[in-house]
Amino acid sequence: MREIMKILVADKVSDELIARLTALGAEVIYSPDLNADSLPDAIGNALVLIVRSTRVTEKTITAGTHLSLIVRAGAGVNTIDLETASNLGIYVANCPGMNTDAVAELVIGLLISVDRGITDATHALRCGQWQKKRFGKAKGLKGRTLGIVGTGKIGLAVAKRAKALEMQVLAWSRSLTPERAEELGIEYAATLKELAEKADAVTVHLASNKDTNKLINKEFFESLKPEVIFLNASRGDIIDHEALVKAISTKGLRVGLDVYEDEPAGGEAPFEQKDLASLVTCTPHIGASTDQATEAIANEVFNIVQSFARKGQPVNVVNLREPATDENKMIIRHFNHVGVLARVLTMLRDEDINIEEMQNAVFKTNKAACCTLSLDRLPSDAVIQALNEDGDVIEVLK
């Protein structure tokens, strides 16, 4: 891109990332204290917006007069209005897998902490109370069954660590098959109910979307055995928190949470769910917050922006439609002359044919090129004949 690329960074990132973005020739505006309410007034004519936890609303997206790319410095994109971004042709990219190890490590930490009562034991000692009798009754994890809901990168990373603790691993996800489970060396659960009935501990690792909203509900909790350990370090809205609180009371559910419904977006804020916090072992959404994860995410953010700056196409885009099928592809080998493709596009337009994807590759001698078009439907035989009769077209294939 020849114009200076203006980048707004609306969350705290490393000084090194700011320096690397600036070295690309970009003008970087670093405003880590912005929030969902103040971001629309700050977006201005930024071409790229980089966020971590700051919510990106329709108001922000429509206020961005030149906004072309939103980068989520993390994996989940539920804090970004994907529909509005897609409607306006704005790329949304994320950094999947960069925080996998960090989240998996916290999950195992919560698992052990809940089982051994480490948080409450620490609190008791700090209050001057020696309660060895109370906290010496842990069930232990070796040989127990850990049910993993969701077998993406984080779920599988947790499985690997659980096996190192000599736990049995049982998993369910919509995409998991018995054959794939066997390859992974884990037990397959055909349904969430089956997983709930068999597990001694459960950990949830799903993306937040309309299909997973409150997926872990009253029915799920009622299917659990008494005194099961339940962990969530994915997203708060996946859990029906009212049903969770009831299960803590009626089934003695032992709980570790890193995420919550309607949790604060920033790094410092009051936490209103003190009643829930008093019942569980909890952390303030710090699953991805290790130096290793932060460095990996910063590198991926830079890769995304660099790809966009150099090629106009960022990597890790999450809001593009699935690639077109081969059914309506047309390949045109042509001489590399001015106006050839313009004539092709005009003929397609006159037949009311929409071009969904287009790629033109020029050969080394610069004499010829090959253009691949994905269309919503193929053109008529008359158009194909007219193209083949064009002196600048070598051949048309469909």
N, C-alpha and C positions, 0 to 999 in steps of 0.2 A: 504494500500500500504506500502510495507516495505521500498522501497527507499524513500529518502527525496524528497518531492514534491516541485518543484521549481515554484514559482508563480511570474509573472511579472504584476505589477499594473501600468498601463500606463496613469492614470488620477488621479486627486485629490480625495482621499477618507479620511474618518476619521481615526485618530490615533487608535481609539478603534477597527476598523475593521482590521487594520494591526496587532494589538496585538492579536486579536482572531485567525487570520489566522496563525500567528506564533505559537500560542499555540497548533495548530493542529499538530505541528512538521514540518511545512513547512518552506522552505527558501523563504522569501518574498523580492523581489526587488522592491522598490518603486521609480518609475521614472515618476512623474506626468507631466513633461514638454515634454514628447515625443509627436510626431505628426505622421501623416500618412507617411511622408517621412523618419523620423528617426526610426520608429518602426521596419522595417525589419532588420536593423543592430543590434537592441537591443534585439530581441526576443530570439536569441541563442537557448539554450536547455530547455527553460521554458516549463513546462507541462501544466500550466494554464495561460491564459492571461485575465486580468480584465480591461475593458475599460468603459468609460462613453460616451464622445463625440468623442474620437479619432477614426478615420476611420481605419478599418482593411481591408487591400487590399489583393489581390491575392499574391502580392510580400511578404507581411508579413507572410501570412499563409504558403506559400511554403518554406519560410526561417526558419520556426520553426521546427527544426529537431525532437523534441519530443512533439510538441504541440498537445494536446488531448482535451482541453476544452477552449472555449472562452466564457467569461461571460460578458454580457452587463448589466451594473449597471443602468438599466432603462428598459423601456418597448419596444421601437422600436428597430429593428435590421437592419434597412435599411443602416446603416453605416458599416455593416459587409458583406463581400463577402460570402454569404451563399452557393452558388454553389460550390466554391472551397473547402470550409470547408466540405461540404457533400461528395464531390468526394474523399476527403482524409480521410474520417471517423472521422472527428473532431466534437465533440459536440459543438453546440452553444446554450447557455441558456440565458434567460432574467429574468426580475423581474416584471412581469405584475401586475398591480393593486396597486403597492406600492405608486405610485404618483398620484393616482386618485383624492383624495381630493384636493391636491395642485393645480393641473391643473384646476379642476372645480372652485376652489376659484378664480384663476386668470381670468378665463373666465367671471365670474360674475363681477369681478372688471373692466375688459375691457368693458363689456356691459354697466355698469353704467357710467363709465368714458366717453365713446363715447356719450352716450345719454345726459349727463350733461355737456360735454365739459370740464371736470376737468383738463385734461392735458394742453389744450390751455389756460384755465383760469389761471392756476398756472403760466404758462410762461408769460402771460400778466402782472400779478401782480409783478412777479420778474423783469419785465422790467419797472416797475413803472406806469403801465396802469390799471386804474379802468374801466372795461368794463362790468358793470352789465347789461346794456341793451342788449348787444350782447349775453351774456351767460345765460340770464334769459329766454331763449326760448326753453327749452328742451321739448320733446314730452311726456316723462314719460313712464314707463314700465308696470304698472298695467293694466291688461286686454289685453295687446298686445300679439301677437302670436310669440313665438320663434320657429323657425324651426331648428331642430337638425339633422345634416347629420352624421349618424353613431350612433348606439345604443349599443356600447360596454360599459365597466364600466364607462369610463369618460363621454360619452354622457349621460348615465342615471344619473350620479351624477350631471351633469349640469341641467338635467330635474328636479331633486328633488329640487335643489336650486331655479330654475326659478319658480317652483310652489309656493315656499315659498314667492316669490315676487308677487304672484297672477297673473302670466302670464299664457297664454294658451300655451301648448306645442304640437307641431306637429313634427313628426319624420319620417325619411326615412332611411332604410339601406337595403341591398340585402337580409338579413336574417329576417328582421322584417315582421311579418304577422299581419293582422287585429286583430286576436285573441290575439296575444301577446301584441299588442298595447293596447287593451282593458284591459288586465290584469294589465298593467303598469299604466293605467289611463291617457294615452296620445292619441292624435289623429294620425291616420295612413295616411301617404302620399304614394300613390301607385308608384309615380315617383318623381324624382328630380325636374322636371318641375312643378309638382303640388305643391311641397313644396315651390319652389321659388315664385310661383304666390300668395300663401296664407300668407307667413310670413312677419312680420314686422321687424324681426331680424333673422339672420341665424348664426349658429355656426357649425364649421366643426370638426368632430372627427373620422377620418378614419386612418387606417394604410397606410403607403407608400408602394405601389407595382405597378406592371405594369398595373393592372386594375384600379388603382385610379390616376395614373399620369395625371395631368391636367383634372381630372374629372369635377372640377368646372371651366367651360369654358365660352366662349362668349355666347353660347345659354342659359346657366344658368343665367348669369348676365342680359341678355336681358329680361328674364322672371320675374325678380324682380320688385317690385313696386318702385317708386321713393323714395329716402331718406331712404331706408332700412339700418339697421345696419348690417354689415357683419364682422364676427370674425373668425380667424383661429389660433388655438393653437395646431394643430396636426403636419403636415409636410408641408413645403413650396412647394414641387413639386406637391401637390394635386391641387394647384391653377394655372390657367393660369394668370400670373401676368400682362401680356400685356392687357388682357381683363379686369382685375380688375382695372387697372389704367384708362382705357377708361370709365368704369362704374362709377368711382368716378367723372369723368368730365361730362358725359352725363346724369347720373341719380341721381347725388347728393348723391351717396353711401357714407355712414359713416362707417369707417373701423377701426377695432382694430386687430393688428397682434402681435403674439409672435414668429412666424416662417417665414422663407423666403427661396426662391430658392437660392442655392449656398451660404448659410450663412456661416460665419466663424465657424470653428470646435472648436477652443479653447475658453478659458475664456477671453482672452484679444486679440483684433485684430482690425485693421481698418475696418470700415463698409462702403462698396462702394455704398450701395443703399440709399444714402441720399435724392435723389429726391422722392423716394417712402415714406421714413420716414417723409418727410415734409408734406405729404398728409394725414397721418393716425395717430391714437394713437398706439404707439408701445412699445414693450419691447424686450430685447435681449434673446429670448428663455429661459425664466426663469420659465416656467410653473411648472416644477417639483421641483423647487429650494426652498423648505422650510426645516427647521430643522426636522420637523416631517417626511417629505418624505425621506429626506436623511438618517435618522435613520432606517426607514422601509426598504429602499433599501439595506442598509448595512447589516441588519439582513438577508435579502433574499439572498444576495451574499454569505454570510457565509454559509447559509443552502445549497446552490448549491454546493459550494466547499467541504463542509463536507460530503455531500451525495456521491460525486465523490470519496473522499478520503477513505470512509468507505466501500462503496458498488461497486465502479467502475461505477456507474450509477448516473449522476447528475439529479436533478429535473428541471422542466421548460424547457426542451429541445425543440427547435423550428424547428430543421431540420431533424427530423426522419420521415420516411414514415408512413402512416397510418397503424395501426396493421393489420396483415393478417386476412382474413376471416376464418370462421370455416370450410369451405369446404374442405380444405386440411390439416386438423389437424390429427396427429397420437399420441396416448397416449400409452406409454409402461410402464407397471408395472413390475419392475425387482428387483432381489436381488442386494444388494449394494456391488457388487464384482468388483474388478479391471478388466477392459477390456470389460465389457458388452456394454457400450455405444460406445466404439471404434469399436466393431464389427457391431453395428447398423449403425454407420456413414459410415463404409466401404461399407456395402451393398447398402446404399442410393447413395453413390458416384458412385458405379459400374453401377447404373441405371441412372446416370447423373441427379440426383434429387438434387436440391438446398435447403438447410435449411435456412429459412428466420427468424425464431425465435426458441429459444430452452430454456427450463427451466426444471431443474431437482430438485425435492424436496425430501429430505431424511427424513424418519420417525424417531420418537424419539428413537426407539430401535436400530437404525443404521443397521438393518437387510435388510430393503427393501427401495425402492425409486420409484418415479413416474416421468417419463420424458414426457414432452409435446413438441411436435415438430410441427411447422408450415412449410409446404413444398410448393414448387411451383407447385407440383403435387403429387398425391398419388403413392406409389410403387405398383408393380405388385403383384398379388396373390401369386406368387412363393416366393417373398421376405417376405410377411406376414407369409406364411407357414414356411419358414426357421427360422424366428424370433420366432414363436410360438414353434418350435421344439428345440430352444436353451434352455438348462437346466437352464440358469440364468434368463430367461425371464418368468415372471409369466403369463402375458397376453398382447396381443396387441389389441388395440381398434382403430377403424378409423371411 
